[in-house]
Structures are given as structure tokens and as C-alpha cells.
């Protein structure tokens, strides 16, 4: 994957959280983030 022409990484997190507290129904959602890959030093 490229980010502005540079090598990049993409992370997707999928989670279910209770909408109305611990006893409430679960709501599913996902979030995706992208960033330029950095070389380790």
C-alpha cells in the first residue's frame, strides 16, 4: 500500500461495545488508520 507515494501500513480494528452500559446491547464498529511506514532505528 502506498501513502502519498511512500510505503505505508493500514490497521483495522473491529470491536463490539455495549451501547447502554455493561448490560446493554452491543454495537459493532470498525476503524481504519493509514500511516507512512517508518524504518526501525
C-alpha positions as CSV (number, residue, x, y, z in Angstrom):
1,X,0.0,0.0,0.0
2,X,1.3,3.5,-0.8
3,X,0.6,6.7,1.2
4,X,1.5,9.8,-0.9
5,X,3.8,7.6,-3.0
6,X,5.6,6.1,0.1
7,X,5.4,2.6,1.6
8,X,2.6,2.5,4.1
9,X,0.7,0.4,6.6
10,X,-3.0,0.0,7.2
11,X,-4.5,-1.1,10.5
12,X,-8.2,-2.0,11.0
13,X,-9.8,-2.5,14.4
14,X,-13.2,-4.1,14.8
15,X,-14.9,-4.0,18.2
16,X,-18.2,-4.5,19.9
17,X,-19.1,-2.2,22.8
18,X,-22.2,-2.1,24.9
19,X,-24.3,0.9,23.9
20,X,-26.1,1.3,27.2
21,X,-23.6,0.2,29.8
22,X,-22.4,-3.3,30.7
23,X,-25.8,-4.9,30.4
24,X,-26.9,-3.2,27.2
25,X,-27.0,-4.4,23.7
26,X,-23.7,-4.5,21.8
27,X,-22.9,-2.1,18.9
28,X,-20.3,-3.1,16.3
29,X,-18.0,-0.7,14.6
30,X,-14.7,-0.6,12.8
31,X,-12.0,2.0,12.4
32,X,-9.2,2.0,9.8
33,X,-6.0,4.0,10.0
34,X,-3.2,4.5,7.5
35,X,0.3,5.8,8.0
36,X,3.7,6.0,6.3
37,X,5.9,3.1,7.2
38,X,9.0,4.1,9.1
39,X,12.3,2.2,9.2
40,X,13.4,0.9,12.6
41,X,16.4,2.7,14.0
